[in-house]
Each structure stands twice: as C-alpha cells, then as structure tokens.
Amino acid sequence: MASLFAPFDLGPIKLRNRVVMPPMTRTRTTEGDLPTDGDLPNAMVATYYEQRASTGLIISEANDIDQSSHGYARIPGIHSEAQIKAWRPVTERVHAKGGTIFMQLWHVGRLAHSSLLPNGQAPVSSTDQQAVGSEVFAHGPDGRLRFMAADKPRALGTGEVTAMVATFAKAAANARKAGFDGVEIHAANGYLIEQFMNSALNTRTDQYGGSTLENRTRFLMEIVDAVVAEFGPGRVGVRLSPFGKYGSMPNDPLTEETFLYVVEQLGRRGAAYVHLLYELLPDGNMESATFEARHLDHAMLAKARASFPGAFIWCGGFADRETAQASLDTGLVDLIAFGRPYIANPDLVERLEKGWPLAVADRSVYYTRNGELGFIDFPTYAEETAACNAA
C-alpha cells in the first residue's frame, strides 16, 4: 500500500507526499485601496502558506471570483489586478520552499448578505429560496461585523448563468497570472454550484434547470470546461460534499445518481482530482473521518473510482497518521487532507512522519483580527524543542 509520505503524480505535477492542506478560511486579509480591489492577502498570509509548504499540496482558502461572490467579510478574491499582485508573493514563497499550491475558486450564491455586495444588491442563486437557518459573517445595521442571516436571493437569468461561467474562467486566468499551479472549483457546502446541482432546490425550467441530470450539472460542467481550457488538463480539481446539509441544503433523493454522473463527467473533462468533504456541522466541526455507509459507502466510492482516472482527496476530521494511512490503504482515495491540525502545526508532515506530538490551537484564534495571534505564531516542533532546551 502507498505510504502517506510517498511522492504522488498529480497529472503533470509531482507532489512530494500525499498530505494535503485543504482550504481553510482564516479572515486575515487587508482591505484594498479601492472598493473594486476587494480584500487582499498580505505579508502575514504569505508567511502562513510558506510555513506549511512541506505538505504535498496546499489548496488556498476560498477566493471570490467576482464582487457578487463576496458572501463573508475578510475573504480574499482573484477578480482584481490588486488581488493578482497581492497573491504573487504567496505563490513565490511556497515555490521557493519546494511546495505546490492550488487556488480554490468559489461563488457563495445565496449564502451572502447585501451589506457585503456591490450597491447593497441581493445575493444571486439558482433559486429565489432563502437559505433559512444559515448565517454569514457580514455588517450589521451598526456597521460592525457579526454573524447575520443570509439574505433572500434572486434567481440568475439564463444569460447571467452563462456569463458566470466566463467569470470563473477569468478568475482561473488571474490565478495562473498570480503563479498558482492549478485551481480547485468549489462545488460543495451548499454554495452556488451545489445550489444548481441539488434536485430539490433547483426548480428552474431553463437549460440549467432541475428537470434533468444533465441540466442540473450543466453549470458545473461548463465551468470545468472553461477552466480546463484556461489552465490545462491535470491542473483543475473539484470539491464535492455529497449528502452534505451545510448551507441549509434540502435532502436530495438523487444525490448518488448526481455524484456518480458528475465524477464520470469530470474524468472525461481532464479534471486532476475530486476532493471529497464530509459535511460541516452547525458548529463548524467535521464529522468522523471514517467511511460511513450513510455518507459514501465503499461500493459507491468504488463505482466512482472505476469511472474517474484522476485522484481522490479525502477530507474530514483526520487528526493522526494511523487513520489517514488506514484510509489510504482502502485503495479508494489517493491523498489525505488535514484541516484543523494545520492551524497549529506548520510542520505537520514532519510531525506525522516522525511521530512527534501535535499542537492544538484554541478555537478562539481561528478567526481573529489580532494580527499574528493564532495565525503565524505557532512554532515548529524543532523550534519548540529548542526553546524548551534553552529555558
């Protein structure tokens, strides 16, 4: 069986190991000089990713493809020249350490609040149904940032959906200019793309409507085709969260059918990988990382495996070497993503490989405006040991 620490060929890219740092929102951006600049990664962000460059693959935090996608405050984007320029030092420093980094592209769709959108406009979606029960980090009536209910969206017109495909392609082109090795399309967690794929939510009657499987997935496939044309085969991944309920997603009786069709179609289109994510619970925790039949059973994953020539990344609750290696040993996945452990362990790969203890970050520092605190102030095990010996 393949070792967690063995190299892996991801299309044209050779990864140094099979450990992945998945997208994690950290809200540490800096506002641009102009409203159209959007939020920008800064020197701290560059240090943060550089510190973690020993992982096989870094997938950046989610990036807005357009101002209409700005559903959460202090989230970076890739739709302005200022953002392209600001991301370049990040990719340069990761590459200088021998790392590989993809950018995650997203549009939140109905999971947004008008206070963060241009001219206070309503969020857009496949539907006009509000994500009742879901909250986003936005500006309250007093102008202060807080968690607020997602606003009622308006359904995109057919022409607007087609135009959004081009917006994804432009964002991918911008990511390439910023030096990223590839991009991941976020089609999970109840965001815009999944709002189209869910058969219970998508009740449209146009070519992107929920009446047929091909129509419900057309938006994603057109995006993948456009982005692969921009970046090339083997450099585009897609994140999926089958059976997930995050973002007030209704139960979809056609989830398995949709999942298997999407995976097969992604293989035909030259996607590098499928990134499988367990659903996020209301408190932000992940479910167990074990393969549970009520989510994705082995038979279903085996079917997906047989139809997709690319790699599978598994993400969701991994916190030690043993469970990660056991999941690799099933032969159903190729790469393992560790989320929260990467917050407090910039040298996570080395700690896992050598059996060193893992540090644990306090949840209160996950999202903060206190500069380096809880972001780039976590020492490596070697630094920690040296400090203890010097004391």
Secondary structure, DSSP 4 states (H G I P E B T S, - for coil): ---TTS-EEETTEEESSSEEE--------EE-SSGGG-EE--HHHHHHHHHTTTSSEEEEEEEESSGGG--STT-BBSSSHHHHHHHHHHHHHHHHTT--EEEEEE--TTS--GGGSGGGPPPEESSS---TT-EEEEE-TTS-EEEEEPPPPEEPPHHHHHHHHHHHHHHHHHHHHTT-SEEEEE--TTSHHHHHH-TTT----STTSTTSHHHHHHHHHHHHHHHHHHH-TTSEEEEE-TT--TTTPPP-TTHHHHHHHHHHHHHHTT--EEEEEPPBPTTS-B--SS--TTTS-HHHHHHHHHH--SEEEEESS--SHHHHHHHHHTTS-SEEE--THHHH-TTHHHHHHHTPPPP---GGGSS-SSTTTTTT-PPPHHHHHHHHHH-
